[in-house]
Amino acid sequence: MSEIVKVTISLHRNLISLADMLARERNTSRSGAIAIVLQELAEERERLAMIEGYKAMAEQHREFAAMTLPLANEVLPEWK
């Protein structure tokens, strides 16, 4: 269960204007708009980390296939 914690932050006036604009667009409060933006940022960071992880896994799988294919061809020549 998530717990909402009240915090006080200082932001440049331009960022407050942006937060107010986003709040109006999304029909929420300033705090809600900031929370939405932070959640979207967290999701994007997770998505990018997953992309990097899958790329690394793909490279490992390519290396494994390159290593084992010659062995498989020796053991199972009919699969060529």
Order of alpha helices (4+ residues) and beta strands (2+ residues): alpha-alpha
